[in-house]
Amino acid sequence: MALLAWWPRGPADVMTTPVSLALGEDVVHAMAGTVLDSDRSGCAPVVRMTEGAALFDVRTIGFTVAVPDGTVRVRGTVFTVVVASGLSRVDVYEGTVEVSSRDEVVVLTAGERFGGNRHAVPDALVLQGRLAARERARSAREDRPQLSEPASAGVEGFQHRSSGPASPRDRGVEESVLLAGPVERRSVASPTTPTAPTTLREPRVEPPSLEAVRALLEAGRHQDARDAILRARPTDDAQGEWALLEGDAERGLRAADRAAAAYERAATHFPPTRAAVAGYLAAVQFAAAGAPVEALAAIERWHVAERGAPLEERGVALRATLLARTGRDREARTSARAYLLAFPSGEARARMQRLLEEASVSD
C-alpha cells in the first residue's frame, strides 16, 4: 500500500513538475494536490485516484486506475487522468485503455480522450506523456528485425535518417513540437501536396441502454440521463420507452414543456392502455407549463378520463381542475360531480368539493 498526497501551502509553494512514484515496472508521475492510493496485493496493481492529475506509464497487463466516476483498465500504455469534483478525464498518448463509467464502456486509443471533466492536463504531464510514448515507439522499432535499408537517394517515398544520437538543437525542437501538439503530416513523395490536419478521433462509445438511463434517473442524474438519451439509437419497437424516459429526464430538469412533448411522443408508440398513462403525464406537464388548453387536449386525445382508463380517477380530477382554470365553470362542475359519484373516497375528494363550492359562490 502506497499513498501520495501533497498539497501546496501557497502561491510560492506550487509544484510545476510532477513527483514520480514507482510501482514495480510501472511509473506514476503526479502533480501537486494529487491523492493516490495504490494496492498491489492482487495480480495487477490497482490505483485509486480521488483528486488531482497524474501520468501513468504502464507496462503491467491488467493495471487499473479507479476514479470516482468509473475505472480505467490498460494493457501497456501511456495515459493521463485528471480528477476534479468527482469527475475524471482520460487522455491516451500510447496504447489502448478501456474506460468504464456508470452508464457506458469506451475504448480509447492514442490521441483520444474521454470524460466529463473539462480541466486541462498540466503541460508538464503532456510533455512527459508524449516523450514516453515516443520512447516506446522508438524501442519497438529497435526490437523489430532490421530490414535492408533502401538507398537515401533515388527511391521514392523513403527518407534516410541517421541512427546516431540527436543533437541538442534537434532535442530542443523535438520538445517544442511535443508541447505544441500533433504535427501535421506531409507527403514525402510529393512536397507540393496540401497538408491534411491531424484530427482527434472520436472515441468508440457504446450506445446507452434503457437500464443504464433508468439507473441515472433513479440516482437523480437527470442531465446525464438526458445526454445519454440523445446518444441512444433506439429500435422502432423501443421508441415509446425512450420517449417516456426522455419525459422523465426533462421533468427532473423542470422543463415542463419539453417533458410534455416527450410524453405525447411516447403515447403515439404505445397501445391504448399505456398511451392513456403517457397522455396523463403529458397533461400534467402541460398544466405545469401554464398551458391548460393543451393539457385538456391531451386528456381528450389519449382518453385519460374515460371509464376503465388506468388513471381514470386522476384524469377526471385533473380535467375538472383544468376546466375551472380555463373558465369553463359549468363543465368543471359536471366533471367534479362525476368524480365524487365515481370515487366518493378518492384522493381528490376535498378538492372536488371545494371546486363545487367555489363555483356555486361565483354563480
C-alpha positions as CSV (number, residue, x, y, z in Angstrom):
1,M,0.0,0.0,0.0
2,A,1.4,3.4,-1.0
3,L,-0.1,6.8,-0.6
4,L,0.8,10.0,-2.3
5,A,-0.9,13.2,-1.2
6,W,0.9,16.6,-1.5
7,W,-0.9,20.0,-1.3
8,P,0.7,23.4,-1.9
9,R,0.8,25.8,1.1
10,G,0.6,28.9,-1.0
11,P,1.4,30.5,-4.4
12,A,5.2,30.2,-3.8
13,D,4.9,26.6,-2.9
14,V,3.1,25.4,-6.1
15,M,4.9,22.4,-7.8
16,T,5.0,22.7,-11.6
17,T,6.9,19.4,-12.1
18,P,5.4,16.1,-11.2
19,V,6.6,13.7,-8.4
20,S,7.4,10.2,-9.6
21,L,6.1,7.1,-7.8
22,A,7.4,3.7,-8.9
23,L,5.1,0.7,-8.7
24,G,7.3,-2.1,-9.8
25,E,7.9,-1.6,-13.5
26,D,5.1,0.9,-13.7
27,V,5.6,4.6,-13.0
28,V,3.1,7.3,-11.9
29,H,4.0,10.9,-12.3
30,A,1.7,13.0,-10.1
31,M,1.2,16.8,-9.9
32,A,0.7,18.8,-6.7
33,G,-2.6,18.1,-4.9
34,T,-2.9,14.6,-6.3
35,V,-4.2,11.9,-4.0
36,L,-3.3,8.3,-5.0
37,D,-3.8,5.1,-3.0
38,S,-2.2,2.0,-4.6
39,D,-2.9,-1.6,-3.8
40,R,-0.5,-4.3,-5.1
41,S,-2.0,-7.3,-3.3
42,G,-3.7,-8.7,-6.4
43,C,-2.3,-9.9,-9.7
44,A,-2.0,-6.4,-11.0
45,P,-1.7,-3.0,-9.3
46,V,-4.9,-1.0,-8.6
47,V,-4.6,2.7,-8.0
48,R,-7.4,4.7,-6.5
49,M,-7.3,8.3,-7.5
50,T,-9.7,10.8,-5.9
51,E,-8.2,14.2,-6.9
52,G,-5.5,15.8,-9.0
53,A,-3.7,15.0,-12.2
54,A,-1.2,12.2,-13.0
55,L,0.5,10.5,-15.9
56,F,0.7,6.7,-15.9
57,D,3.5,4.9,-17.8
58,V,2.3,1.3,-17.5
59,R,3.6,-2.0,-18.8
60,T,1.7,-4.4,-16.5
61,I,-1.3,-6.1,-18.1
62,G,-4.4,-5.5,-16.0
63,F,-3.2,-2.3,-14.3
64,T,-6.3,-0.5,-13.1
65,V,-7.0,3.1,-12.1
66,A,-10.2,3.6,-10.1
67,V,-11.6,7.1,-10.2
68,P,-14.8,8.5,-8.6
69,D,-16.9,8.0,-11.7
70,G,-15.5,4.8,-13.2
71,T,-12.4,2.7,-13.9
72,V,-9.6,2.7,-16.4
73,R,-8.0,-0.6,-17.4
74,V,-4.9,-0.8,-19.5
75,R,-2.8,-3.3,-21.5
76,G,0.5,-1.5,-21.5
77,T,0.1,2.2,-22.3
78,V,0.8,5.8,-21.5
79,F,-2.1,8.0,-20.4
80,T,-3.1,10.8,-18.1
81,V,-6.0,11.0,-15.6
82,V,-7.3,14.3,-14.2
83,V,-9.9,14.1,-11.4
84,A,-11.8,17.2,-10.0
85,S,-15.1,17.5,-8.2
86,G,-15.8,13.8,-8.6
87,L,-15.4,13.8,-12.4
88,S,-12.5,12.4,-14.4
89,R,-10.8,12.9,-17.8
90,V,-8.6,10.4,-19.5
91,D,-6.2,11.2,-22.4
92,V,-4.2,8.5,-24.1
93,Y,-0.8,9.0,-25.6
94,E,0.2,5.5,-26.5
95,G,-1.6,2.1,-26.4
96,T,-5.2,1.3,-25.6
97,V,-7.3,1.7,-22.5
98,E,-10.8,0.7,-21.6
99,V,-12.8,3.3,-19.6
100,S,-15.9,2.0,-17.7
101,S,-18.3,4.6,-16.3
102,R,-21.7,4.2,-14.7
103,D,-23.6,4.1,-18.0
104,E,-21.1,3.1,-20.8
105,V,-17.8,1.4,-21.7
106,V,-15.4,3.3,-24.0
107,V,-12.3,2.0,-25.7
108,L,-9.7,4.7,-26.3
109,T,-6.5,4.6,-28.4
110,A,-3.6,7.1,-28.8
111,G,-4.9,10.6,-29.5
112,E,-8.3,10.1,-27.9
113,R,-9.8,11.5,-24.7
114,F,-13.0,10.8,-22.7
115,G,-14.7,12.2,-19.6
116,G,-16.9,14.9,-18.2
117,N,-14.0,16.7,-16.5
118,R,-13.1,19.8,-18.6
119,H,-9.9,20.6,-16.6
120,A,-6.8,20.8,-18.8
121,V,-3.9,18.4,-18.4
122,P,-0.9,20.2,-17.0
123,D,1.8,20.9,-19.6
124,A,4.4,19.0,-17.6
125,L,2.4,15.8,-17.9
126,V,1.5,16.4,-21.5
127,L,5.2,16.7,-22.4
128,Q,6.2,13.7,-20.3
129,G,3.4,11.6,-21.8
130,R,4.4,12.4,-25.3
131,L,8.0,11.8,-24.6
132,A,7.2,8.4,-23.0
133,A,5.0,7.5,-26.0
134,R,7.8,8.4,-28.4
135,E,10.4,6.5,-26.4
136,R,8.1,3.4,-26.5
137,A,7.7,3.7,-30.3
138,R,11.5,4.0,-30.7
139,S,12.1,0.9,-28.5
140,A,9.5,-1.0,-30.5
141,R,11.3,-0.1,-33.8
142,E,14.6,-1.2,-32.3
143,D,13.2,-4.5,-31.2
144,R,11.9,-5.4,-34.7
145,P,14.1,-7.4,-37.1
146,Q,16.1,-5.0,-39.2
147,L,15.4,-5.0,-43.0
148,S,17.8,-3.8,-45.5
149,E,17.6,0.0,-45.7
150,P,16.8,1.5,-49.1
151,A,19.2,4.0,-50.5
152,S,18.7,7.5,-49.3
153,A,18.5,8.9,-52.8
154,G,16.5,7.9,-55.9
155,V,13.9,5.8,-54.1
156,E,10.5,7.5,-53.9
157,G,8.7,7.5,-50.6
158,F,11.7,7.0,-48.3
159,Q,13.8,9.4,-46.3
160,H,17.2,8.5,-44.9
161,R,17.6,9.3,-41.2
162,S,20.8,8.9,-39.2
163,S,20.6,6.4,-36.4
164,G,23.0,8.4,-34.2
165,P,22.0,10.5,-31.2
166,A,20.0,13.7,-31.8
167,S,21.9,17.0,-31.4
168,P,21.0,19.4,-28.6
169,R,19.3,21.6,-31.2
170,D,17.3,18.7,-32.5
171,R,16.2,17.7,-29.0
172,G,15.1,21.3,-28.3
173,V,13.0,21.2,-31.5
174,E,11.5,17.9,-30.5
175,E,10.4,19.1,-27.1
176,S,8.8,22.2,-28.6
177,V,6.9,20.0,-31.1
178,L,5.7,17.7,-28.3
179,L,4.3,20.6,-26.3
180,A,2.7,22.2,-29.3
181,G,0.6,19.1,-30.1
182,P,0.1,16.7,-33.0
183,V,2.3,17.5,-36.1
184,E,0.7,17.9,-39.5
185,R,1.6,15.0,-41.8
186,R,3.2,15.8,-45.2
187,S,3.7,13.5,-48.1
188,V,7.4,12.8,-48.7
189,A,6.7,11.7,-52.2
190,S,5.1,14.9,-53.3
191,P,6.1,18.0,-51.3
192,T,3.5,20.2,-53.0
193,T,0.6,18.1,-51.8
194,P,-1.7,20.2,-49.5
195,T,-1.3,19.4,-45.8
196,A,-4.1,17.4,-44.2
197,P,-4.5,18.5,-40.5
198,T,-4.4,15.8,-37.9
199,T,-7.8,15.5,-36.1
200,L,-8.7,14.0,-32.8
201,R,-10.6,10.7,-33.4
202,E,-13.9,10.3,-31.6
203,P,-13.9,7.5,-29.0
204,R,-15.9,4.4,-29.8
205,V,-18.8,4.9,-27.4
206,E,-21.3,2.1,-26.9
207,P,-24.9,3.5,-27.0
208,P,-26.6,3.6,-23.6
209,S,-29.2,1.0,-22.6
210,L,-32.7,1.6,-21.2
211,E,-31.5,0.1,-17.9
212,A,-28.5,2.5,-17.7
213,V,-30.7,5.5,-18.3
214,R,-33.2,4.3,-15.7
215,A,-30.4,4.0,-13.2
216,L,-29.3,7.5,-13.9
217,L,-32.8,8.8,-13.3
218,E,-33.1,6.8,-10.1
219,A,-29.9,8.4,-8.9
220,G,-31.3,11.9,-9.7
221,R,-28.8,12.5,-12.5
222,H,-31.4,14.0,-14.9
223,Q,-28.9,15.9,-17.1
224,D,-26.7,12.8,-17.6
225,A,-29.8,10.8,-18.4
226,R,-30.9,13.3,-21.0
227,D,-27.5,13.4,-22.6
228,A,-27.5,9.6,-22.7
229,I,-30.9,9.5,-24.4
230,L,-29.7,11.9,-27.1
231,R,-26.8,9.4,-27.8
232,A,-29.2,6.5,-28.0
233,R,-30.1,4.7,-31.2
234,P,-33.4,3.1,-30.3
235,T,-35.1,0.5,-32.5
236,D,-38.6,1.2,-33.7
237,D,-40.3,-1.0,-31.1
238,A,-38.4,0.8,-28.3
239,Q,-39.2,4.4,-29.4
240,G,-42.0,4.7,-26.8
241,E,-39.9,3.6,-23.9
242,W,-37.1,6.0,-24.8
243,A,-39.5,8.9,-25.2
244,L,-41.0,8.1,-21.8
245,L,-37.6,8.2,-20.2
246,E,-36.9,11.5,-22.0
247,G,-40.0,12.9,-20.5
248,D,-38.9,11.8,-17.0
249,A,-35.5,13.4,-17.6
250,E,-37.0,16.7,-18.8
251,R,-39.4,16.7,-15.9
252,G,-36.5,16.3,-13.5
253,L,-34.8,19.2,-15.2
254,R,-38.0,21.2,-14.7
255,A,-38.5,21.6,-18.4
256,A,-42.3,21.0,-18.3
257,D,-42.9,21.9,-22.0
258,R,-40.2,19.6,-23.3
259,A,-41.4,16.9,-20.9
260,A,-45.0,17.2,-22.1
261,A,-43.8,16.9,-25.8
262,A,-41.8,13.8,-25.0
263,Y,-44.7,12.1,-23.1
264,E,-47.0,12.8,-26.0
265,R,-44.5,11.3,-28.4
266,A,-44.3,8.2,-26.2
267,A,-48.1,7.9,-26.3
268,T,-48.0,7.7,-30.1
269,H,-46.0,4.5,-29.9
270,F,-48.0,2.7,-27.1
271,P,-51.2,0.6,-27.2
272,P,-54.3,2.4,-25.7
273,T,-53.7,1.5,-22.1
274,R,-50.2,2.7,-21.9
275,A,-51.0,5.6,-24.2
276,A,-53.5,6.8,-21.6
277,V,-50.8,6.8,-18.9
278,A,-48.4,8.7,-21.1
279,G,-51.2,11.1,-22.0
280,Y,-51.9,11.8,-18.4
281,L,-48.2,12.6,-17.7
282,A,-48.2,14.9,-20.7
283,A,-51.4,16.7,-19.4
284,V,-49.8,17.2,-16.0
285,Q,-46.7,18.7,-17.6
286,F,-48.7,20.9,-19.9
287,A,-50.5,22.2,-16.9
288,A,-47.2,22.8,-15.1
289,A,-46.0,24.8,-18.1
290,G,-49.1,27.1,-17.9
291,A,-50.8,25.6,-20.9
292,P,-54.2,24.3,-19.6
293,V,-55.8,24.2,-23.0
294,E,-53.1,21.9,-24.3
295,A,-53.4,19.8,-21.1
296,L,-57.2,19.3,-21.7
297,A,-56.5,18.4,-25.3
298,A,-54.1,15.7,-24.2
299,I,-56.7,14.3,-21.8
300,E,-59.2,14.0,-24.6
301,R,-56.8,12.8,-27.2
302,W,-55.5,9.9,-25.1
303,H,-58.8,9.1,-23.4
304,V,-57.2,9.7,-20.0
305,A,-60.5,10.3,-18.1
306,E,-62.6,7.6,-19.8
307,R,-64.2,4.8,-17.8
308,G,-61.8,2.0,-17.3
309,A,-58.7,4.0,-18.1
310,P,-55.7,3.1,-15.8
311,L,-55.5,6.6,-14.3
312,E,-59.2,7.4,-14.6
313,E,-59.6,8.8,-11.1
314,R,-56.7,11.2,-11.6
315,G,-57.7,12.0,-15.1
316,V,-61.2,13.1,-14.1
317,A,-59.9,15.2,-11.2
318,L,-57.3,16.9,-13.4
319,R,-59.9,17.5,-16.1
320,A,-62.3,19.3,-13.6
321,T,-59.4,21.5,-12.3
322,L,-58.3,22.4,-15.8
323,L,-61.9,23.2,-16.9
324,A,-62.3,25.6,-14.0
325,R,-58.9,27.2,-14.7
326,T,-60.0,28.0,-18.3
327,G,-63.3,29.5,-17.2
328,R,-65.5,26.6,-18.3
329,D,-67.3,26.5,-14.9
330,R,-70.3,24.5,-15.9
331,E,-68.3,21.7,-17.4
332,A,-66.0,21.9,-14.4
333,R,-68.9,21.3,-12.0
334,T,-70.2,18.4,-14.1
335,S,-66.7,16.8,-14.1
336,A,-66.4,17.4,-10.3
337,R,-69.7,15.8,-9.6
338,A,-68.8,12.8,-11.8
339,Y,-65.6,12.4,-9.8
340,L,-67.5,12.4,-6.4
341,L,-70.0,9.9,-7.7
342,A,-67.4,7.5,-9.0
343,F,-64.8,8.0,-6.3
344,P,-66.6,9.1,-3.1
345,S,-63.4,8.3,-1.0
346,G,-60.9,9.4,-3.7
347,E,-57.8,11.4,-3.0
348,A,-59.1,14.5,-4.8
349,R,-62.5,14.4,-2.9
350,A,-61.8,17.5,-0.9
351,R,-60.5,19.4,-3.9
352,M,-63.6,18.5,-6.0
353,Q,-65.9,19.6,-3.1
354,R,-64.1,22.9,-2.9
355,L,-64.3,23.4,-6.6
356,L,-68.1,22.9,-6.4
357,E,-68.4,25.3,-3.5
358,E,-66.3,28.0,-5.3
359,A,-68.4,27.5,-8.4
360,S,-71.7,28.0,-6.5
361,V,-70.4,31.2,-4.9
362,S,-69.4,32.6,-8.3
363,D,-72.9,31.9,-9.6
